[in-house]
Amino acid sequence: MNYLNVVLSPGLYLVATPIGTARDITLRALDTLASADVLVAEDTRSLKKLMAIHGVPLGDRPVWSHHDHSGAGSTARVVNAVAQGLCVAYASEAGTPMISDPGFDLVRGVAASGGAVTTAPGPSAAIAALTLARQPTDRFLFLGFLPSKTAARRAVLTTFARTPTTLVAYESPRRVQGTLADCVTVLGEDRSATLCRELTKRFEEVVSMPLGQLSASLADRNLKGECVLVIGPPQRETVSEDRIAEALRTALSAHRVKDAAALVAGQFGVPRKTVYAMALAMGPRPKDDDDGEI
């Protein structure tokens, strides 16, 4: 693959790297890796291997390590390099820096010192999984890696159980069965879900089925490779007219008709005009004489 030696302005460049297949790297990422004064990596061996695959020479440029367990001195070294007018490229081991990967302290540090920060965007396991999972993608909530302990994990899942969006979480192959079991307990066995494993690699696997079935189908398997769990939004519950009317009467005690209708419609996910008509049918309210139809 071709790359260009380009003149880069001083600053920190976040470089997204492939999550599996090496050829998923972008041309701009290669240009940045070829032209930066200093290279910083979550895993220096992985970065050097990637550069070798694409024929990007390292030359005598330094390659520094920076990961989740690096101390403040590691961040300070990068901040100082940018302050001295150098172009520093930072790459996580796979995917986009800061998306459940290191890089946050580097960005904060360089920005706080007045340095420039930019990105060479590219691969992300969360986005790749969303495109394959056959779950709604108009809205999604990224949960990153869920807690390793059952109680804490269930607490997080409970917090977002009724959020009307697709949920995306990373998980290790060692914990994925336990996480799926907790998802069944908290979210219900009928919730639509997809497990994506080894994305863009030779043994890529995408399995979609209700959570209960998915958990059962994977319970006895010895899984390998990083996993992305994509869970569809909760099914809209069927709400009786009596329940809506009860909530509407409560809302009308404190709000104008138009506002009460909007509140109740949002609460139950039903059309505002329907709730507004119910409110009008409950009888006139003098203070709402100037309400217009919604």
C-alpha positions in Angstrom: 0.0 0.0 0.0 1.3 3.5 -0.8 2.0 6.2 1.7 3.1 9.7 1.5 5.8 11.6 3.5 3.9 14.7 4.4 4.6 17.8 6.5 2.7 17.6 9.7 2.0 20.5 12.0 3.2 20.0 15.6 0.7 18.2 17.8 -0.7 14.9 18.9 -2.2 12.7 16.2 -4.5 9.8 17.3 -4.1 7.0 14.8 -6.8 4.3 14.4 -5.3 0.9 13.6 -7.0 -2.2 12.3 -9.0 -4.4 14.6 -8.0 -7.5 12.7 -7.2 -7.4 9.0 -4.1 -5.3 8.5 -5.4 -3.8 5.2 -8.2 -2.0 7.0 -5.8 0.8 7.8 -6.4 4.1 6.2 -4.1 5.9 3.8 -4.0 8.9 6.1 -3.0 6.7 9.0 -0.1 5.4 7.0 0.9 9.0 6.0 0.8 10.0 9.7 2.9 7.0 10.8 5.4 7.6 8.0 5.8 11.3 8.8 5.5 11.8 12.6 8.6 12.8 14.5 7.8 10.5 17.4 5.7 7.3 17.5 3.8 6.3 20.7 2.0 3.0 21.0 -0.1 1.0 23.5 1.9 -2.0 22.2 5.2 -1.0 20.5 5.7 -4.5 18.9 2.2 -4.4 17.3 2.8 -1.0 15.9 6.2 -1.9 14.4 4.7 -5.1 12.9 1.9 -3.1 11.3 4.3 -0.6 9.9 6.5 -3.4 8.5 3.5 -5.0 6.8 2.8 -1.8 5.0 6.4 -0.9 4.2 6.5 2.2 6.4 10.1 2.7 7.5 10.8 3.4 11.1 14.2 4.8 10.6 15.8 6.3 13.7 12.6 7.7 15.1 11.8 6.9 18.7 8.9 4.6 19.6 7.6 5.2 23.1 5.2 3.0 25.0 2.0 4.4 26.6 -0.8 2.3 28.0 -3.3 2.2 30.9 -0.6 1.5 33.4 1.8 4.1 32.3 2.5 6.8 34.9 2.3 10.6 34.8 5.8 10.7 33.5 4.8 9.0 30.2 2.1 11.6 29.6 4.5 14.4 30.5 7.0 13.2 28.0 4.4 13.4 25.2 3.2 16.8 26.3 6.8 18.1 26.3 7.5 16.7 22.9 4.5 18.5 21.4 5.5 21.7 23.3 8.9 21.4 21.6 7.3 21.6 18.2 7.2 17.8 17.4 4.5 15.8 15.7 3.6 12.8 17.9 1.5 9.9 16.5 -0.3 7.7 19.1 -1.8 4.4 18.2 -3.6 1.9 20.4 -3.0 -1.8 19.8 -6.2 -2.2 17.8 -9.0 0.2 16.9 -9.4 3.9 17.8 -7.5 5.4 20.7 -9.7 6.4 23.7 -12.6 4.1 22.6 -12.2 1.7 25.5 -8.5 2.1 24.8 -5.7 4.4 26.2 -5.2 7.9 25.1 -7.4 10.1 27.3 -4.7 11.4 29.5 -2.5 12.2 26.5 -5.3 14.2 24.8 -6.1 16.0 28.1 -2.5 16.8 28.8 -1.6 18.1 25.3 -4.8 20.2 25.1 -4.3 21.7 28.5 -0.8 22.8 27.6 -2.1 24.5 24.5 -1.0 21.9 22.0 -3.0 20.7 19.0 -4.8 17.4 19.0 -6.3 15.8 15.9 -7.2 12.3 14.6 -6.6 10.0 11.7 -10.0 8.1 12.1 -10.6 4.6 11.1 -11.5 1.1 12.5 -13.6 0.7 15.6 -15.0 -2.7 16.8 -18.2 -1.0 18.2 -19.1 0.5 14.8 -18.1 -2.7 12.9 -20.3 -4.8 15.1 -23.3 -2.4 14.7 -23.1 -2.7 11.0 -23.3 -6.5 11.2 -25.6 -7.1 14.2 -29.0 -6.5 12.5 -30.0 -4.3 15.4 -31.4 -0.7 15.1 -28.5 1.7 14.6 -30.3 5.1 14.5 -29.5 5.4 18.2 -27.1 3.4 20.3 -25.4 3.6 23.7 -21.8 2.4 24.1 -21.2 0.8 27.4 -17.5 -0.1 26.9 -16.3 -3.0 29.0 -18.9 -4.0 31.6 -17.7 -4.6 35.2 -16.1 -8.0 35.8 -18.1 -8.6 39.0 -21.6 -9.9 38.7 -23.3 -7.5 41.1 -21.7 -4.4 39.5 -22.4 -5.7 36.0 -26.1 -6.3 36.8 -26.2 -2.8 38.3 -25.0 -1.2 35.1 -27.4 -3.3 33.0 -30.3 -2.3 35.3 -29.5 1.3 34.9 -29.9 1.1 31.1 -32.4 -1.7 30.9 -35.3 0.5 29.7 -33.2 3.0 27.6 -34.9 3.0 24.2 -31.7 2.4 22.3 -29.4 -0.4 21.1 -26.7 -1.2 23.7 -23.1 -2.0 22.7 -20.6 -3.6 25.1 -17.1 -5.0 24.8 -16.4 -8.3 26.5 -13.5 -10.7 26.9 -14.1 -14.3 25.8 -13.5 -15.5 29.4 -16.4 -13.5 30.8 -18.9 -13.4 27.9 -20.9 -16.3 29.1 -21.3 -14.8 32.5 -22.2 -11.4 31.0 -24.9 -13.1 28.8 -26.4 -14.8 31.8 -26.6 -11.5 33.6 -28.2 -9.9 30.5 -30.9 -12.6 30.5 -31.5 -12.0 34.2 -31.8 -8.2 33.9 -33.0 -7.6 30.4 -35.1 -10.7 29.8 -34.6 -13.8 27.7 -36.6 -12.5 24.7 -34.5 -9.3 24.1 -32.9 -9.4 20.7 -29.1 -9.6 20.7 -26.0 -10.3 18.6 -22.6 -11.5 19.6 -19.8 -10.5 17.2 -16.4 -12.2 17.7 -13.1 -12.0 15.9 -14.3 -9.1 13.7 -12.5 -8.8 10.3 -10.4 -11.9 11.1 -10.3 -15.3 9.6 -12.7 -16.9 12.1 -15.2 -13.9 12.3 -18.5 -15.0 13.8 -21.8 -13.1 14.1 -24.6 -14.8 16.0 -28.0 -13.1 16.3 -30.9 -14.5 18.4 -32.9 -13.7 21.6 -30.7 -13.3 24.7 -31.9 -16.6 26.3 -31.1 -18.6 23.2 -27.8 -16.9 22.7 -26.7 -17.5 26.3 -27.7 -21.2 26.0 -26.0 -21.7 22.7 -22.6 -20.3 23.9 -22.7 -21.8 27.5 -20.5 -24.8 26.7 -18.2 -23.2 24.1 -14.6 -22.3 24.6 -14.6 -18.9 23.0 -11.5 -17.1 21.8 -11.0 -13.5 20.5 -12.5 -10.2 21.7 -16.3 -10.0 21.7 -18.8 -7.3 21.0 -22.3 -7.7 22.4 -25.0 -5.7 20.6 -28.4 -5.8 22.3 -31.5 -4.4 20.6 -33.7 -1.8 22.4 -36.5 -3.0 24.7 -39.8 -3.8 23.1 -42.4 -1.1 23.6 -44.8 -2.4 26.2 -48.5 -2.5 25.5 -50.1 0.2 27.7 -53.8 0.2 28.5 -55.9 3.3 27.9 -56.8 3.3 31.6 -53.2 3.5 32.6 -52.6 6.4 30.2 -55.7 8.2 31.5 -54.5 7.8 35.1 -51.1 9.2 34.3 -52.8 12.0 32.3 -55.0 13.1 35.2 -52.0 13.3 37.4 -50.1 15.3 34.9 -53.0 17.7 34.3 -53.1 18.5 38.0 -49.8 20.3 37.6 -49.5 21.2 33.9 -51.4 22.7 31.0 -53.1 20.3 28.6 -50.5 20.6 25.9 -47.6 20.1 28.3 -49.4 17.2 30.2 -50.1 15.5 26.9 -46.5 15.8 25.8 -45.2 14.4 29.1 -47.5 11.4 29.1 -46.9 10.7 25.4 -43.2 10.6 26.1 -43.6 8.4 29.1 -45.5 5.7 27.3 -44.2 6.2 23.8 -47.6 6.9 22.3 -48.6 9.7 19.8 -49.1 13.1 21.4 -52.2 13.9 19.4 -53.8 10.7 20.9 -53.1 11.8 24.5 -54.1 15.4 23.7 -57.5 14.2 22.5 -57.9 12.1 25.7 -57.1 15.2 27.8 -59.7 17.3 25.9 -62.3 14.6 26.4 -61.8 14.8 30.2 -63.5 18.1 30.2 -62.7 21.9 29.9 -59.9 23.5 31.9 -60.3 27.3 32.1 -56.6 28.0 32.3 -56.1 26.1 29.0 -58.5 28.1 26.9 -55.6 29.4 24.8 -54.0 26.1 24.1 -53.8 25.4 20.4 -54.0 21.9 18.9 -50.7 20.0 18.8 
